[in-house]
């Protein structure tokens, strides 16, 4: 079985039981995103220390946001 999530407008089909870390790993090559970044699931911030424990559900919307630097 799979669960369907969206990560930065990219649709992903992941195995049931997948975590936020799994989704990030699956999408990183396509999104060309690398740390540092902040992650949220359904609008709720998830600390990096919890990425591997945060279980996903079908329909979850994940956002990865990189810091903007400048002056």
N, CA, C, O and CB atoms as a CASP TS submission, in Angstrom:
PFRMAT TS
TARGET T0000
AUTHOR 0000-0000-0000
METHOD Language model
MODEL 1
PARENT N/A
ATOM      1  N   UNK     1       0.832  -1.185   0.000  1.00  0.00           N
ATOM      2  CA  UNK     1       0.000   0.000   0.000  1.00  0.00           C
ATOM      3  C   UNK     1       0.875   1.246   0.000  1.00  0.00           C
ATOM      4  O   UNK     1       2.014   1.234   0.467  1.00  0.00           O
ATOM      5  CB  UNK     1      -0.946  -0.001   1.208  1.00  0.00           C
ATOM      6  N   UNK     2       0.311   2.315  -0.535  1.00  0.00           N
ATOM      7  CA  UNK     2       1.045   3.575  -0.573  1.00  0.00           C
ATOM      8  C   UNK     2       0.212   4.686   0.042  1.00  0.00           C
ATOM      9  O   UNK     2      -1.007   4.580   0.179  1.00  0.00           O
ATOM     10  CB  UNK     2       1.436   3.933  -2.013  1.00  0.00           C
ATOM     11  N   UNK     3       0.903   5.750   0.405  1.00  0.00           N
ATOM     12  CA  UNK     3       0.222   6.966   0.837  1.00  0.00           C
ATOM     13  C   UNK     3       0.701   8.082  -0.072  1.00  0.00           C
ATOM     14  O   UNK     3       1.863   8.116  -0.475  1.00  0.00           O
ATOM     15  CB  UNK     3       0.501   7.294   2.355  1.00  0.00           C
ATOM     16  N   UNK     4      -0.199   8.985  -0.386  1.00  0.00           N
ATOM     17  CA  UNK     4       0.108  10.076  -1.299  1.00  0.00           C
ATOM     18  C   UNK     4       0.236  11.368  -0.522  1.00  0.00           C
ATOM     19  O   UNK     4      -0.659  11.742   0.235  1.00  0.00           O
ATOM     20  CB  UNK     4      -0.969  10.203  -2.387  1.00  0.00           C
ATOM     21  N   UNK     5       1.358  12.051  -0.716  1.00  0.00           N
ATOM     22  CA  UNK     5       1.618  13.328  -0.056  1.00  0.00           C
ATOM     23  C   UNK     5       2.103  14.318  -1.112  1.00  0.00           C
ATOM     24  O   UNK     5       2.458  13.936  -2.228  1.00  0.00           O
ATOM     25  CB  UNK     5       2.668  13.172   1.101  1.00  0.00           C
ATOM     26  N   UNK     6       2.111  15.576  -0.743  1.00  0.00           N
ATOM     27  CA  UNK     6       2.634  16.626  -1.615  1.00  0.00           C
ATOM     28  C   UNK     6       3.776  17.306  -0.892  1.00  0.00           C
ATOM     29  O   UNK     6       3.640  17.704   0.265  1.00  0.00           O
ATOM     30  CB  UNK     6       1.526  17.654  -2.010  1.00  0.00           C
ATOM     31  N   UNK     7       4.899  17.438  -1.572  1.00  0.00           N
ATOM     32  CA  UNK     7       6.055  18.111  -1.000  1.00  0.00           C
ATOM     33  C   UNK     7       6.444  19.236  -1.956  1.00  0.00           C
ATOM     34  O   UNK     7       6.887  18.979  -3.076  1.00  0.00           O
ATOM     35  CB  UNK     7       7.252  17.111  -0.764  1.00  0.00           C
ATOM     36  N   UNK     8       6.279  20.475  -1.517  1.00  0.00           N
ATOM     37  CA  UNK     8       6.574  21.647  -2.361  1.00  0.00           C
ATOM     38  C   UNK     8       5.963  21.496  -3.757  1.00  0.00           C
ATOM     39  O   UNK     8       6.648  21.705  -4.758  1.00  0.00           O
ATOM     40  CB  UNK     8       8.100  21.853  -2.478  1.00  0.00           C
ATOM     41  N   UNK     9       4.696  21.140  -3.827  1.00  0.00           N
ATOM     42  CA  UNK     9       3.942  20.976  -5.085  1.00  0.00           C
ATOM     43  C   UNK     9       4.356  19.763  -5.911  1.00  0.00           C
ATOM     44  O   UNK     9       3.914  19.620  -7.050  1.00  0.00           O
ATOM     45  CB  UNK     9       4.101  22.206  -5.926  1.00  0.00           C
ATOM     46  N   UNK    10       5.190  18.893  -5.364  1.00  0.00           N
ATOM     47  CA  UNK    10       5.568  17.645  -6.021  1.00  0.00           C
ATOM     48  C   UNK    10       4.763  16.515  -5.378  1.00  0.00           C
ATOM     49  O   UNK    10       4.822  16.325  -4.163  1.00  0.00           O
ATOM     50  CB  UNK    10       7.117  17.380  -5.908  1.00  0.00           C
ATOM     51  N   UNK    11       4.017  15.771  -6.184  1.00  0.00           N
ATOM     52  CA  UNK    11       3.237  14.650  -5.660  1.00  0.00           C
ATOM     53  C   UNK    11       4.141  13.439  -5.480  1.00  0.00           C
ATOM     54  O   UNK    11       4.914  13.081  -6.369  1.00  0.00           O
ATOM     55  CB  UNK    11       2.054  14.310  -6.602  1.00  0.00           C
ATOM     56  N   UNK    12       4.028  12.814  -4.307  1.00  0.00           N
ATOM     57  CA  UNK    12       4.835  11.631  -4.000  1.00  0.00           C
ATOM     58  C   UNK    12       3.931  10.492  -3.561  1.00  0.00           C
ATOM     59  O   UNK    12       2.970  10.707  -2.822  1.00  0.00           O
ATOM     60  CB  UNK    12       5.881  11.944  -2.904  1.00  0.00           C
ATOM     61  N   UNK    13       4.233   9.284  -4.011  1.00  0.00           N
ATOM     62  CA  UNK    13       3.585   8.071  -3.526  1.00  0.00           C
ATOM     63  C   UNK    13       4.644   7.316  -2.731  1.00  0.00           C
ATOM     64  O   UNK    13       5.647   6.861  -3.282  1.00  0.00           O
ATOM     65  CB  UNK    13       2.994   7.190  -4.716  1.00  0.00           C
ATOM     66  N   UNK    14       4.409   7.192  -1.437  1.00  0.00           N
ATOM     67  CA  UNK    14       5.374   6.574  -0.528  1.00  0.00           C
ATOM     68  C   UNK    14       4.755   5.352   0.132  1.00  0.00           C
ATOM     69  O   UNK    14       3.531   5.251   0.218  1.00  0.00           O
ATOM     70  CB  UNK    14       5.849   7.583   0.541  1.00  0.00           C
ATOM     71  N   UNK    15       5.582   4.423   0.600  1.00  0.00           N
ATOM     72  CA  UNK    15       5.041   3.271   1.325  1.00  0.00           C
ATOM     73  C   UNK    15       4.364   3.709   2.627  1.00  0.00           C
ATOM     74  O   UNK    15       4.807   4.655   3.278  1.00  0.00           O
ATOM     75  CB  UNK    15       6.159   2.256   1.625  1.00  0.00           C
ATOM     76  N   UNK    16       3.297   3.017   2.996  1.00  0.00           N
ATOM     77  CA  UNK    16       2.641   3.283   4.275  1.00  0.00           C
ATOM     78  C   UNK    16       3.679   3.126   5.377  1.00  0.00           C
ATOM     79  O   UNK    16       4.482   2.193   5.347  1.00  0.00           O
ATOM     80  CB  UNK    16       1.420   2.324   4.506  1.00  0.00           C
ATOM     81  N   UNK    17       3.667   4.026   6.342  1.00  0.00           N
ATOM     82  CA  UNK    17       4.638   4.008   7.425  1.00  0.00           C
ATOM     83  C   UNK    17       5.816   4.934   7.176  1.00  0.00           C
ATOM     84  O   UNK    17       6.723   5.025   8.003  1.00  0.00           O
ATOM     85  CB  UNK    17       5.135   2.614   7.637  1.00  0.00           C
ATOM     86  N   UNK    18       5.807   5.625   6.035  1.00  0.00           N
ATOM     87  CA  UNK    18       6.905   6.545   5.723  1.00  0.00           C
ATOM     88  C   UNK    18       6.900   7.740   6.662  1.00  0.00           C
ATOM     89  O   UNK    18       5.864   8.142   7.191  1.00  0.00           O
ATOM     90  CB  UNK    18       6.809   7.021   4.271  1.00  0.00           C
ATOM     91  N   UNK    19       8.084   8.290   6.851  1.00  0.00           N
ATOM     92  CA  UNK    19       8.258   9.446   7.727  1.00  0.00           C
ATOM     93  C   UNK    19       8.591  10.682   6.895  1.00  0.00           C
ATOM     94  O   UNK    19       8.804  10.606   5.685  1.00  0.00           O
ATOM     95  CB  UNK    19       9.368   9.180   8.772  1.00  0.00           C
ATOM     96  N   UNK    20       8.629  11.811   7.576  1.00  0.00           N
ATOM     97  CA  UNK    20       9.025  13.052   6.919  1.00  0.00           C
ATOM     98  C   UNK    20      10.422  12.910   6.321  1.00  0.00           C
ATOM     99  O   UNK    20      10.667  13.376   5.208  1.00  0.00           O
ATOM    100  CB  UNK    20       8.981  14.230   7.913  1.00  0.00           C
ATOM    101  N   UNK    21      11.332  12.276   7.041  1.00  0.00           N
ATOM    102  CA  UNK    21      12.691  12.066   6.523  1.00  0.00           C
ATOM    103  C   UNK    21      12.669  11.243   5.235  1.00  0.00           C
ATOM    104  O   UNK    21      13.439  11.518   4.315  1.00  0.00           O
ATOM    105  CB  UNK    21      13.565  11.364   7.581  1.00  0.00           C
ATOM    106  N   UNK    22      11.803  10.244   5.162  1.00  0.00           N
ATOM    107  CA  UNK    22      11.685   9.431   3.947  1.00  0.00           C
ATOM    108  C   UNK    22      11.220  10.280   2.767  1.00  0.00           C
ATOM    109  O   UNK    22      11.755  10.163   1.664  1.00  0.00           O
ATOM    110  CB  UNK    22      10.710   8.261   4.173  1.00  0.00           C
ATOM    111  N   UNK    23      10.234  11.126   2.998  1.00  0.00           N
ATOM    112  CA  UNK    23       9.709  11.982   1.932  1.00  0.00           C
ATOM    113  C   UNK    23      10.768  12.959   1.446  1.00  0.00           C
ATOM    114  O   UNK    23      10.919  13.177   0.244  1.00  0.00           O
ATOM    115  CB  UNK    23       8.472  12.746   2.415  1.00  0.00           C
ATOM    116  N   UNK    24      11.498  13.544   2.381  1.00  0.00           N
ATOM    117  CA  UNK    24      12.557  14.485   2.006  1.00  0.00           C
ATOM    118  C   UNK    24      13.620  13.764   1.182  1.00  0.00           C
ATOM    119  O   UNK    24      14.081  14.286   0.167  1.00  0.00           O
ATOM    120  CB  UNK    24      13.194  15.132   3.267  1.00  0.00           C
ATOM    121  N   UNK    25      14.004  12.578   1.612  1.00  0.00           N
ATOM    122  CA  UNK    25      14.998  11.803   0.870  1.00  0.00           C
ATOM    123  C   UNK    25      14.530  11.436  -0.530  1.00  0.00           C
ATOM    124  O   UNK    25      15.319  11.449  -1.475  1.00  0.00           O
ATOM    125  CB  UNK    25      15.343  10.548   1.630  1.00  0.00           C
ATOM    126  N   UNK    26      13.248  11.109  -0.666  1.00  0.00           N
ATOM    127  CA  UNK    26      12.711  10.731  -1.972  1.00  0.00           C
ATOM    128  C   UNK    26      12.607  11.925  -2.915  1.00  0.00           C
ATOM    129  O   UNK    26      12.775  11.776  -4.125  1.00  0.00           O
ATOM    130  CB  UNK    26      11.345  10.085  -1.808  1.00  0.00           C
ATOM    131  N   UNK    27      12.333  13.101  -2.374  1.00  0.00           N
ATOM    132  CA  UNK    27      12.090  14.277  -3.213  1.00  0.00           C
ATOM    133  C   UNK    27      13.317  15.142  -3.442  1.00  0.00           C
ATOM    134  O   UNK    27      13.354  15.907  -4.407  1.00  0.00           O
ATOM    135  CB  UNK    27      11.022  15.108  -2.602  1.00  0.00           C
ATOM    136  N   UNK    28      14.312  15.044  -2.590  1.00  0.00           N
ATOM    137  CA  UNK    28      15.470  15.946  -2.662  1.00  0.00           C
ATOM    138  C   UNK    28      16.122  15.999  -4.045  1.00  0.00           C
ATOM    139  O   UNK    28      16.423  17.094  -4.519  1.00  0.00           O
ATOM    140  CB  UNK    28      16.500  15.525  -1.648  1.00  0.00           C
ATOM    141  N   UNK    29      16.355  14.863  -4.715  1.00  0.00           N
ATOM    142  CA  UNK    29      16.994  14.946  -6.037  1.00  0.00           C
ATOM    143  C   UNK    29      16.146  15.715  -7.056  1.00  0.00           C
ATOM    144  O   UNK    29      16.688  16.458  -7.875  1.00  0.00           O
ATOM    145  CB  UNK    29      17.272  13.545  -6.564  1.00  0.00           C
ATOM    146  N   UNK    30      14.836  15.543  -7.012  1.00  0.00           N
ATOM    147  CA  UNK    30      13.956  16.229  -7.959  1.00  0.00           C
ATOM    148  C   UNK    30      13.818  17.710  -7.637  1.00  0.00           C
ATOM    149  O   UNK    30      13.722  18.540  -8.541  1.00  0.00           O
ATOM    150  CB  UNK    30      12.586  15.577  -7.967  1.00  0.00           C
ATOM    151  N   UNK    31      13.810  18.038  -6.361  1.00  0.00           N
ATOM    152  CA  UNK    31      13.641  19.431  -5.950  1.00  0.00           C
ATOM    153  C   UNK    31      14.956  20.195  -5.962  1.00  0.00           C
ATOM    154  O   UNK    31      14.963  21.425  -5.923  1.00  0.00           O
ATOM    155  CB  UNK    31      13.027  19.496  -4.568  1.00  0.00           C
ATOM    156  N   UNK    32      16.055  19.479  -6.015  1.00  0.00           N
ATOM    157  CA  UNK    32      17.385  20.085  -5.939  1.00  0.00           C
ATOM    158  C   UNK    32      17.481  20.993  -4.714  1.00  0.00           C
ATOM    159  O   UNK    32      17.887  22.151  -4.808  1.00  0.00           O
ATOM    160  CB  UNK    32      17.697  20.884  -7.229  1.00  0.00           C
ATOM    161  N   UNK    33      17.103  20.447  -3.582  1.00  0.00           N
ATOM    162  CA  UNK    33      17.149  21.190  -2.326  1.00  0.00           C
ATOM    163  C   UNK    33      18.106  20.475  -1.381  1.00  0.00           C
ATOM    164  O   UNK    33      18.133  19.246  -1.312  1.00  0.00           O
ATOM    165  CB  UNK    33      15.727  21.323  -1.692  1.00  0.00           C
ATOM    166  N   UNK    34      18.877  21.255  -0.665  1.00  0.00           N
ATOM    167  CA  UNK    34      19.831  20.699   0.292  1.00  0.00           C
ATOM    168  C   UNK    34      19.760  21.523   1.573  1.00  0.00           C
ATOM    169  O   UNK    34      19.371  22.691   1.542  1.00  0.00           O
ATOM    170  CB  UNK    34      21.286  20.690  -0.291  1.00  0.00           C
ATOM    171  N   UNK    35      20.132  20.922   2.691  1.00  0.00           N
ATOM    172  CA  UNK    35      20.119  21.681   3.944  1.00  0.00           C
ATOM    173  C   UNK    35      20.997  22.919   3.837  1.00  0.00           C
ATOM    174  O   UNK    35      21.958  22.923   3.067  1.00  0.00           O
ATOM    175  CB  UNK    35      20.590  20.802   5.112  1.00  0.00           C
ATOM    176  N   UNK    36      20.695  23.946   4.575  1.00  0.00           N
ATOM    177  CA  UNK    36      19.679  24.008   5.625  1.00  0.00           C
ATOM    178  C   UNK    36      18.302  24.347   5.055  1.00  0.00           C
ATOM    179  O   UNK    36      18.175  25.080   4.074  1.00  0.00           O
ATOM    180  CB  UNK    36      20.075  25.040   6.680  1.00  0.00           C
ATOM    181  N   UNK    37      17.277  23.791   5.701  1.00  0.00           N
ATOM    182  CA  UNK    37      15.900  24.143   5.376  1.00  0.00           C
ATOM    183  C   UNK    37      15.026  23.843   6.579  1.00  0.00           C
ATOM    184  O   UNK    37      15.385  23.044   7.444  1.00  0.00           O
ATOM    185  CB  UNK    37      15.402  23.374   4.122  1.00  0.00           C
ATOM    186  N   UNK    38      13.874  24.493   6.620  1.00  0.00           N
ATOM    187  CA  UNK    38      12.871  24.217   7.649  1.00  0.00           C
ATOM    188  C   UNK    38      11.780  23.385   6.990  1.00  0.00           C
ATOM    189  O   UNK    38      11.506  23.544   5.801  1.00  0.00           O
ATOM    190  CB  UNK    38      12.286  25.548   8.278  1.00  0.00           C
ATOM    191  N   UNK    39      11.158  22.497   7.761  1.00  0.00           N
ATOM    192  CA  UNK    39      10.103  21.641   7.227  1.00  0.00           C
ATOM    193  C   UNK    39       8.823  21.819   8.029  1.00  0.00           C
ATOM    194  O   UNK    39       8.844  21.978   9.250  1.00  0.00           O
ATOM    195  CB  UNK    39      10.541  20.167   7.238  1.00  0.00           C
ATOM    196  N   UNK    40       7.704  21.787   7.302  1.00  0.00           N
ATOM    197  CA  UNK    40       6.406  21.799   7.974  1.00  0.00           C
ATOM    198  C   UNK    40       5.522  20.746   7.319  1.00  0.00           C
ATOM    199  O   UNK    40       5.663  20.444   6.134  1.00  0.00           O
ATOM    200  CB  UNK    40       5.740  23.215   7.906  1.00  0.00           C
ATOM    201  N   UNK    41       4.610  20.195   8.111  1.00  0.00           N
ATOM    202  CA  UNK    41       3.620  19.252   7.614  1.00  0.00           C
ATOM    203  C   UNK    41       2.259  19.832   7.962  1.00  0.00           C
ATOM    204  O   UNK    41       1.944  20.058   9.130  1.00  0.00           O
ATOM    205  CB  UNK    41       3.817  17.808   8.226  1.00  0.00           C
ATOM    206  N   UNK    42       1.459  20.069   6.933  1.00  0.00           N
ATOM    207  CA  UNK    42       0.133  20.674   7.108  1.00  0.00           C
ATOM    208  C   UNK    42       0.206  21.982   7.888  1.00  0.00           C
ATOM    209  O   UNK    42      -0.675  22.289   8.690  1.00  0.00           O
ATOM    210  CB  UNK    42      -0.802  19.700   7.822  1.00  0.00           C
ATOM    211  N   UNK    43       1.268  22.746   7.642  1.00  0.00           N
ATOM    212  CA  UNK    43       1.425  24.054   8.264  1.00  0.00           C
ATOM    213  C   UNK    43       2.056  24.051   9.637  1.00  0.00           C
ATOM    214  O   UNK    43       2.275  25.116  10.214  1.00  0.00           O
ATOM    215  CB  UNK    43       0.125  24.695   8.357  1.00  0.00           C
ATOM    216  N   UNK    44       2.356  22.877  10.177  1.00  0.00           N
ATOM    217  CA  UNK    44       2.975  22.781  11.503  1.00  0.00           C
ATOM    218  C   UNK    44       4.468  22.482  11.362  1.00  0.00           C
ATOM    219  O   UNK    44       4.854  21.493  10.740  1.00  0.00           O
ATOM    220  CB  UNK    44       2.281  21.683  12.356  1.00  0.00           C
ATOM    221  N   UNK    45       5.306  23.348  11.945  1.00  0.00           N
ATOM    222  CA  UNK    45       6.755  23.172  11.913  1.00  0.00           C
ATOM    223  C   UNK    45       7.142  21.843  12.552  1.00  0.00           C
ATOM    224  O   UNK    45       6.616  21.473  13.602  1.00  0.00           O
ATOM    225  CB  UNK    45       7.460  24.338  12.631  1.00  0.00           C
ATOM    226  N   UNK    46       8.064  21.132  11.911  1.00  0.00           N
ATOM    227  CA  UNK    46       8.600  19.881  12.458  1.00  0.00           C
ATOM    228  C   UNK    46      10.111  20.065  12.602  1.00  0.00           C
ATOM    229  O   UNK    46      10.809  20.215  11.599  1.00  0.00           O
ATOM    230  CB  UNK    46       8.251  18.635  11.533  1.00  0.00           C
ATOM    231  N   UNK    47      10.629  20.055  13.845  1.00  0.00           N
ATOM    232  CA  UNK    47      12.071  20.226  14.047  1.00  0.00           C
ATOM    233  C   UNK    47      12.861  19.111  13.357  1.00  0.00           C
ATOM    234  O   UNK    47      12.383  17.983  13.231  1.00  0.00           O
ATOM    235  CB  UNK    47      12.401  20.253  15.550  1.00  0.00           C
ATOM    236  N   UNK    48      14.064  19.441  12.916  1.00  0.00           N
ATOM    237  CA  UNK    48      14.913  18.469  12.223  1.00  0.00           C
ATOM    238  C   UNK    48      15.101  17.197  13.051  1.00  0.00           C
ATOM    239  O   UNK    48      15.143  16.099  12.497  1.00  0.00           O
ATOM    240  CB  UNK    48      16.276  19.090  11.904  1.00  0.00           C
ATOM    241  N   UNK    49      15.212  17.335  14.353  1.00  0.00           N
ATOM    242  CA  UNK    49      15.409  16.177  15.232  1.00  0.00           C
ATOM    243  C   UNK    49      14.220  15.217  15.198  1.00  0.00           C
ATOM    244  O   UNK    49      14.350  14.072  15.630  1.00  0.00           O
ATOM    245  CB  UNK    49      15.648  16.642  16.663  1.00  0.00           C
ATOM    246  N   UNK    50      13.061  15.656  14.692  1.00  0.00           N
ATOM    247  CA  UNK    50      11.856  14.817  14.651  1.00  0.00           C
ATOM    248  C   UNK    50      11.519  14.315  13.246  1.00  0.00           C
ATOM    249  O   UNK    50      10.543  13.583  13.081  1.00  0.00           O
ATOM    250  CB  UNK    50      10.679  15.590  15.198  1.00  0.00           C
ATOM    251  N   UNK    51      12.304  14.689  12.232  1.00  0.00           N
ATOM    252  CA  UNK    51      11.989  14.279  10.860  1.00  0.00           C
ATOM    253  C   UNK    51      11.877  12.762  10.726  1.00  0.00           C
ATOM    254  O   UNK    51      10.978  12.272  10.042  1.00  0.00           O
ATOM    255  CB  UNK    51      13.053  14.801   9.901  1.00  0.00           C
ATOM    256  N   UNK    52      12.767  12.016  11.362  1.00  0.00           N
ATOM    257  CA  UNK    52      12.771  10.557  11.224  1.00  0.00           C
ATOM    258  C   UNK    52      11.654   9.884  12.016  1.00  0.00           C
ATOM    259  O   UNK    52      11.341   8.720  11.763  1.00  0.00           O
ATOM    260  CB  UNK    52      14.104  10.004  11.669  1.00  0.00           C
ATOM    261  N   UNK    53      11.051  10.588  12.964  1.00  0.00           N
ATOM    262  CA  UNK    53       9.968  10.009  13.767  1.00  0.00           C
ATOM    263  C   UNK    53       8.587  10.484  13.333  1.00  0.00           C
ATOM    264  O   UNK    53       7.581   9.890  13.721  1.00  0.00           O
ATOM    265  CB  UNK    53      10.175  10.343  15.222  1.00  0.00           C
ATOM    266  N   UNK    54       8.526  11.543  12.535  1.00  0.00           N
ATOM    267  CA  UNK    54       7.230  12.125  12.172  1.00  0.00           C
ATOM    268  C   UNK    54       6.572  11.287  11.071  1.00  0.00           C
ATOM    269  O   UNK    54       6.951  11.381   9.903  1.00  0.00           O
ATOM    270  CB  UNK    54       7.400  13.601  11.705  1.00  0.00           C
ATOM    271  N   UNK    55       5.587  10.471  11.449  1.00  0.00           N
ATOM    272  CA  UNK    55       4.881   9.613  10.495  1.00  0.00           C
ATOM    273  C   UNK    55       3.961  10.457   9.614  1.00  0.00           C
ATOM    274  O   UNK    55       3.339  11.413  10.077  1.00  0.00           O
ATOM    275  CB  UNK    55       4.068   8.520  11.235  1.00  0.00           C
ATOM    276  N   UNK    56       3.889  10.088   8.351  1.00  0.00           N
ATOM    277  CA  UNK    56       3.042  10.800   7.399  1.00  0.00           C
ATOM    278  C   UNK    56       1.737  10.064   7.177  1.00  0.00           C
ATOM    279  O   UNK    56       1.639   8.857   7.399  1.00  0.00           O
ATOM    280  CB  UNK    56       3.767  10.988   6.074  1.00  0.00           C
ATOM    281  N   UNK    57       0.736  10.809   6.737  1.00  0.00           N
ATOM    282  CA  UNK    57      -0.575  10.269   6.399  1.00  0.00           C
ATOM    283  C   UNK    57      -0.929  10.701   4.981  1.00  0.00           C
ATOM    284  O   UNK    57      -0.437  11.720   4.496  1.00  0.00           O
ATOM    285  CB  UNK    57      -1.659  10.742   7.415  1.00  0.00           C
ATOM    286  N   UNK    58      -1.780   9.930   4.321  1.00  0.00           N
ATOM    287  CA  UNK    58      -2.235  10.312   2.991  1.00  0.00           C
ATOM    288  C   UNK    58      -2.836  11.704   3.035  1.00  0.00           C
ATOM    289  O   UNK    58      -3.606  12.040   3.935  1.00  0.00           O
ATOM    290  CB  UNK    58      -3.257   9.298   2.446  1.00  0.00           C
ATOM    291  N   UNK    59      -2.471  12.505   2.048  1.00  0.00           N
ATOM    292  CA  UNK    59      -2.997  13.858   1.944  1.00  0.00           C
ATOM    293  C   UNK    59      -2.157  14.917   2.627  1.00  0.00           C
ATOM    294  O   UNK    59      -2.444  16.107   2.498  1.00  0.00           O
ATOM    295  CB  UNK    59      -4.352  13.895   2.503  1.00  0.00           C
ATOM    296  N   UNK    60      -1.118  14.509   3.357  1.00  0.00           N
ATOM    297  CA  UNK    60      -0.270  15.501   4.031  1.00  0.00           C
ATOM    298  C   UNK    60       0.380  16.418   3.002  1.00  0.00           C
ATOM    299  O   UNK    60       0.761  15.994   1.910  1.00  0.00           O
ATOM    300  CB  UNK    60       0.815  14.804   4.893  1.00  0.00           C
ATOM    301  N   UNK    61       0.496  17.693   3.385  1.00  0.00           N
ATOM    302  CA  UNK    61       1.174  18.696   2.564  1.00  0.00           C
ATOM    303  C   UNK    61       2.442  19.112   3.296  1.00  0.00           C
ATOM    304  O   UNK    61       2.391  19.667   4.394  1.00  0.00           O
ATOM    305  CB  UNK    61       0.247  19.936   2.279  1.00  0.00           C
ATOM    306  N   UNK    62       3.571  18.835   2.673  1.00  0.00           N
ATOM    307  CA  UNK    62       4.878  19.117   3.260  1.00  0.00           C
ATOM    308  C   UNK    62       5.475  20.322   2.543  1.00  0.00           C
ATOM    309  O   UNK    62       5.416  20.430   1.318  1.00  0.00           O
ATOM    310  CB  UNK    62       5.827  17.875   3.161  1.00  0.00           C
ATOM    311  N   UNK    63       6.048  21.218   3.327  1.00  0.00           N
ATOM    312  CA  UNK    63       6.740  22.369   2.748  1.00  0.00           C
ATOM    313  C   UNK    63       8.157  22.416   3.286  1.00  0.00           C
ATOM    314  O   UNK    63       8.382  22.309   4.492  1.00  0.00           O
ATOM    315  CB  UNK    63       5.989  23.692   3.061  1.00  0.00           C
ATOM    316  N   UNK    64       9.112  22.579   2.380  1.00  0.00           N
ATOM    317  CA  UNK    64      10.507  22.796   2.754  1.00  0.00           C
ATOM    318  C   UNK    64      10.854  24.219   2.348  1.00  0.00           C
ATOM    319  O   UNK    64      10.634  24.620   1.205  1.00  0.00           O
ATOM    320  CB  UNK    64      11.474  21.745   2.073  1.00  0.00           C
ATOM    321  N   UNK    65      11.396  24.976   3.289  1.00  0.00           N
ATOM    322  CA  UNK    65      11.717  26.380   3.043  1.00  0.00           C
ATOM    323  C   UNK    65      13.172  26.618   3.404  1.00  0.00           C
ATOM    324  O   UNK    65      13.607  26.318   4.516  1.00  0.00           O
ATOM    325  CB  UNK    65      10.782  27.326   3.853  1.00  0.00           C
ATOM    326  N   UNK    66      13.917  27.159   2.451  1.00  0.00           N
ATOM    327  CA  UNK    66      15.319  27.482   2.702  1.00  0.00           C
ATOM    328  C   UNK    66      15.437  28.934   3.146  1.00  0.00           C
ATOM    329  O   UNK    66      14.653  29.784   2.724  1.00  0.00           O
ATOM    330  CB  UNK    66      16.181  27.225   1.440  1.00  0.00           C
ATOM    331  N   UNK    67      16.420  29.216   4.001  1.00  0.00           N
ATOM    332  CA  UNK    67      16.596  30.598   4.451  1.00  0.00           C
ATOM    333  C   UNK    67      17.040  31.496   3.298  1.00  0.00           C
ATOM    334  O   UNK    67      17.723  31.063   2.369  1.00  0.00           O
ATOM    335  CB  UNK    67      17.621  30.663   5.595  1.00  0.00           C
ATOM    336  N   UNK    68      16.635  32.740   3.388  1.00  0.00           N
ATOM    337  CA  UNK    68      17.038  33.733   2.400  1.00  0.00           C
ATOM    338  C   UNK    68      18.096  34.609   3.041  1.00  0.00           C
ATOM    339  O   UNK    68      17.918  35.107   4.153  1.00  0.00           O
ATOM    340  CB  UNK    68      15.818  34.583   1.898  1.00  0.00           C
ATOM    341  N   UNK    69      19.194  34.792   2.332  1.00  0.00           N
ATOM    342  CA  UNK    69      20.286  35.589   2.869  1.00  0.00           C
ATOM    343  C   UNK    69      20.456  36.829   1.987  1.00  0.00           C
ATOM    344  O   UNK    69      20.282  36.775   0.770  1.00  0.00           O
ATOM    345  CB  UNK    69      21.613  34.758   2.940  1.00  0.00           C
ATOM    346  N   UNK    70      20.782  37.881   2.598  1.00  0.00           N
ATOM    347  CA  UNK    70      21.000  39.092   1.815  1.00  0.00           C
ATOM    348  C   UNK    70      21.026  40.310   2.709  1.00  0.00           C
ATOM    349  O   UNK    70      20.958  40.211   3.934  1.00  0.00           O
ATOM    350  CB  UNK    70      19.924  39.247   0.751  1.00  0.00           C
ATOM    351  N   UNK    71      21.124  41.441   2.083  1.00  0.00           N
ATOM    352  CA  UNK    71      21.215  42.634   2.902  1.00  0.00           C
ATOM    353  C   UNK    71      20.417  43.769   2.390  1.00  0.00           C
ATOM    354  O   UNK    71      20.409  44.840   2.996  1.00  0.00           O
ATOM    355  CB  UNK    71      22.595  43.051   3.030  1.00  0.00           C
TER
END
